[in-house]
Amino acid sequence: MRKGIAVLLLVIQTVLLAAHFFVYETWIYFWQPAGAGWMGWRSTAVLLPAMSFVAASLLSFKYWNGGTRVFYHAAAIWLGLFNFLFLASVGTWLIGLAGLAFGVHWNQRVVVAAWFGVAVVAAVWGMINARVTRVRRVKVSLPNLPAAWQGRTAAMISDLHLGHVRGANFARQIVATIRQLRPAIVFLAGDLYDGSYADLDALASPLRGLNAPLGNYFVAGNHEEMRNSGAHLQAAKDAGLRLLNNEKVIVDGMQIIGVHYHEASHPERLNAVLEKALIDREQASVLLVHAPDQLAVAERAGISLQLSGHTHRGQFFPWTWITKRMYKNACTRNSRTGCRNSAPCWCTRRAGQARGDLLCGCVRIRKSC
């Protein structure tokens, strides 16, 4: 296991080093800075930023203090900026090659400065945009809906990733936003924590402010299961969340099934949990799972509505494009109408990240015709 992790880290670090050298060499080639002094900083200019995120990640799994959090936050910001700088480098070379192919002589400094300038603006905009809290409201119609649930409001949040970047203050903001919605029930679809070493109780303590009359239901995501899953689940429970441990509960006539990430990520394991739950197909049901991976399994089990997170919608290009294709079915089935033969799936974006990500959702429930 440790050998596999070491190999993975080595691969990631190698890719980051190669990418950083590519961006650096692109800038040097097109900008052509004068003097040898700049070149003397070549290794430092590449190695330190390239190794920062892996180093910060390793430290975050061992230490919880102000210095580690600042370092991790800075490394994360740099990685986001670097994503755009890498794309800018590719664009710079494409313009340069196009000029050679068509005999056009570009001003190389203008080309590279324009691309890199756009990259910096995009990254800054993303960081500013990530601080904006958004609520998306949708109406969901379900067949065989109990009369008590007609017109009720449910709130759903996912992927808060509390840890070295987002802390208790962020959780407090989320709670304040949800309380304003006055939901009858709250669903948390996993990845409450980022999985690193942290004061779990302190991070989740603001969630005690969730006061949904019908309860606040939670299932584990992949980050809770990265290390010491028991401690993460206990901290969530201590914060007042109702853990759904691969089980079904009946809430005012509604079947609510919660499945943790490990069991929900494999079709056979998920199918076994759903079969054991004895889902009544003649009654409305909600499946709470972290990732929208096994939609067909949920449909066959007779699930009326699936609530998931995990995808982050890619956060920013080109990952938005890749994620949309990876989770095409989930992304295109945010249905507003109930259908007996096709369970609608609603998938949130990650809380508090770039590109205007959805923070929480307000679901208005009604009976379908």
Backbone hydrogen bonds, N-H to C=O, Kabsch-Sander energy under -0.5 kcal/mol:
donor,donor_aa,acceptor,acceptor_aa,energy
5,I,1,M,-2.1
6,A,2,R,-2.4
7,V,3,K,-2.3
8,L,4,G,-2.3
9,L,5,I,-2.7
10,L,6,A,-2.2
11,V,7,V,-2.4
12,I,8,L,-2.6
13,Q,9,L,-2.8
14,T,10,L,-2.3
15,V,11,V,-2.4
16,L,12,I,-2.4
17,L,13,Q,-2.4
18,A,14,T,-2.5
19,A,15,V,-2.5
20,H,16,L,-2.5
21,F,17,L,-2.4
22,F,18,A,-2.0
23,V,19,A,-2.2
24,Y,20,H,-2.7
25,E,21,F,-3.0
26,T,22,F,-2.0
27,W,23,V,-2.2
28,I,24,Y,-2.5
29,Y,25,E,-2.7
30,F,26,T,-2.2
31,W,27,W,-2.7
32,Q,27,W,-0.6
32,Q,28,I,-1.9
40,G,36,A,-1.3
41,W,37,G,-0.6
41,W,38,W,-1.2
42,R,39,M,-1.7
45,A,41,W,-2.9
46,V,42,R,-1.2
47,L,43,S,-3.3
48,L,44,T,-1.5
50,A,46,V,-1.8
51,M,47,L,-2.1
52,S,48,L,-0.8
52,S,49,P,-0.6
53,F,49,P,-0.6
55,A,51,M,-2.1
56,A,52,S,-2.7
57,S,53,F,-2.5
58,L,54,V,-2.3
59,L,55,A,-2.2
60,S,56,A,-2.1
61,F,57,S,-0.9
61,F,58,L,-0.6
62,K,59,L,-1.6
63,Y,59,L,-2.8
69,R,65,N,-2.2
70,V,66,G,-2.3
71,F,67,G,-2.4
72,Y,68,T,-2.9
73,H,69,R,-2.5
74,A,70,V,-2.5
75,A,71,F,-2.5
76,A,72,Y,-2.4
77,I,73,H,-2.3
78,W,74,A,-2.5
79,L,75,A,-2.3
80,G,76,A,-2.0
81,L,77,I,-2.4
82,F,78,W,-3.3
83,N,79,L,-1.7
84,F,80,G,-1.0
85,L,81,L,-2.0
86,F,82,F,-2.7
87,L,83,N,-1.7
88,A,84,F,-2.4
89,S,85,L,-2.1
90,V,86,F,-2.1
91,G,87,L,-2.4
92,T,88,A,-2.3
93,W,89,S,-2.2
94,L,90,V,-2.1
95,I,91,G,-2.2
96,G,92,T,-2.3
97,L,93,W,-2.9
98,A,94,L,-2.3
99,G,95,I,-2.1
100,L,96,G,-1.8
101,A,97,L,-2.4
102,F,98,A,-2.2
103,G,99,G,-0.7
104,V,99,G,-2.1
106,W,104,V,-0.9
108,Q,106,W,-0.9
111,V,107,N,-2.2
112,V,108,Q,-2.4
113,A,109,R,-2.3
114,A,110,V,-2.3
115,W,111,V,-2.2
116,F,112,V,-2.4
117,G,113,A,-2.2
118,V,114,A,-2.3
119,A,115,W,-2.0
120,V,116,F,-2.2
121,V,117,G,-2.3
122,A,118,V,-2.6
123,A,119,A,-2.2
124,V,120,V,-2.6
125,W,121,V,-2.7
126,G,122,A,-2.1
127,M,123,A,-2.1
128,I,124,V,-2.3
129,N,125,W,-2.9
130,A,126,G,-1.8
131,R,128,I,-1.3
132,V,129,N,-1.6
133,T,131,R,-0.5
136,R,360,C,-1.8
137,R,135,V,-0.5
138,V,362,C,-2.3
140,V,364,R,-3.2
142,L,140,V,-0.5
142,L,366,R,-2.5
145,L,142,L,-0.7
149,W,146,P,-1.8
150,Q,147,A,-1.2
151,G,365,I,-2.5
152,R,149,W,-2.0
154,A,363,V,-2.8
155,A,185,I,-2.5
156,M,361,G,-2.4
157,I,187,F,-2.5
158,S,359,L,-0.6
159,D,190,G,-2.5
161,H,191,D,-2.6
162,L,192,L,-2.8
163,G,166,R,-3.6
166,R,161,H,-0.6
167,G,165,V,-0.5
171,A,167,G,-1.8
172,R,168,A,-2.3
173,Q,169,N,-1.8
174,I,170,F,-2.0
175,V,171,A,-2.4
176,A,172,R,-2.1
177,T,173,Q,-2.2
178,I,174,I,-2.5
179,R,175,V,-2.6
180,Q,176,A,-1.3
181,L,177,T,-0.7
181,L,178,I,-1.1
182,R,178,I,-0.8
182,R,179,R,-0.7
184,A,153,T,-3.3
185,I,153,T,-0.9
186,V,215,G,-2.1
187,F,155,A,-3.0
188,L,217,Y,-3.1
189,A,157,I,-2.3
189,A,187,F,-0.5
190,G,188,L,-0.6
194,D,162,L,-2.1
197,Y,60,S,-1.7
200,L,198,A,-1.4
203,L,199,D,-2.0
204,A,200,L,-2.0
205,S,201,D,-1.4
207,L,204,A,-2.1
208,R,205,S,-1.9
209,G,206,P,-2.1
210,L,207,L,-1.9
214,L,184,A,-2.8
215,G,212,A,-1.4
217,Y,186,V,-2.9
218,F,242,R,-2.4
219,V,188,L,-1.5
225,E,221,G,-1.0
226,M,223,H,-0.8
231,A,228,N,-0.5
232,H,228,N,-1.6
233,L,229,S,-2.6
234,Q,230,G,-2.3
235,A,231,A,-2.2
236,A,232,H,-1.9
237,K,233,L,-2.3
238,D,234,Q,-2.8
239,A,235,A,-1.2
240,G,237,K,-1.8
241,L,236,A,-1.9
242,R,216,N,-3.7
243,L,241,L,-0.8
244,L,218,F,-2.3
245,N,243,L,-0.8
246,N,244,L,-1.8
247,E,258,G,-1.3
249,V,256,I,-2.6
251,V,249,V,-0.6
251,V,254,M,-2.8
252,D,250,I,-0.6
254,M,251,V,-2.0
255,Q,284,A,-1.9
256,I,249,V,-2.9
256,I,254,M,-0.6
257,I,255,Q,-0.5
257,I,286,V,-3.2
258,G,247,E,-2.3
259,V,288,L,-2.0
261,Y,220,A,-1.2
264,A,260,H,-2.3
265,S,261,Y,-1.8
266,H,263,E,-0.6
270,L,266,H,-2.7
271,N,267,P,-2.6
272,A,268,E,-2.0
273,V,269,R,-1.9
274,L,270,L,-2.5
275,E,271,N,-2.4
276,K,272,A,-2.0
277,A,273,V,-1.4
278,L,274,L,-0.5
278,L,275,E,-1.2
279,I,274,L,-0.7
281,R,279,I,-0.8
283,Q,280,D,-1.7
284,A,144,N,-1.5
286,V,255,Q,-2.7
287,L,305,L,-3.0
288,L,257,I,-3.3
288,L,286,V,-0.6
289,V,287,L,-0.7
289,V,307,L,-2.0
293,D,291,A,-1.5
298,A,294,Q,-1.7
299,E,295,L,-2.3
300,R,296,A,-2.3
301,A,297,V,-1.5
302,G,299,E,-1.5
303,I,298,A,-2.3
304,S,285,S,-0.5
305,L,285,S,-1.3
306,Q,344,P,-2.4
307,L,287,L,-2.9
308,S,346,W,-2.2
309,G,290,H,-3.1
311,T,309,G,-2.1
314,G,311,T,-1.6
315,Q,312,H,-1.5
316,F,314,G,-2.7
319,W,316,F,-1.3
320,T,316,F,-0.7
322,I,318,P,-1.9
323,T,319,W,-2.9
324,K,320,T,-2.0
325,R,321,W,-1.2
326,M,322,I,-2.1
327,Y,323,T,-2.8
328,K,325,R,-0.9
331,C,327,Y,-2.8
332,T,328,K,-1.5
333,R,330,A,-0.9
335,S,333,R,-2.3
342,S,339,C,-1.0
345,C,333,R,-2.3
346,W,306,Q,-2.6
347,C,345,C,-0.5
348,T,308,S,-2.1
351,A,158,S,-0.7
351,A,159,D,-1.0
353,Q,350,R,-0.7
357,D,353,Q,-1.1
359,L,134,R,-0.8
360,C,134,R,-1.5
361,G,156,M,-3.1
362,C,136,R,-2.8
363,V,154,A,-3.8
363,V,361,G,-0.6
364,R,138,V,-3.1
364,R,362,C,-0.6
365,I,152,R,-2.7
365,I,363,V,-0.6
366,R,140,V,-2.4
368,S,142,L,-2.1
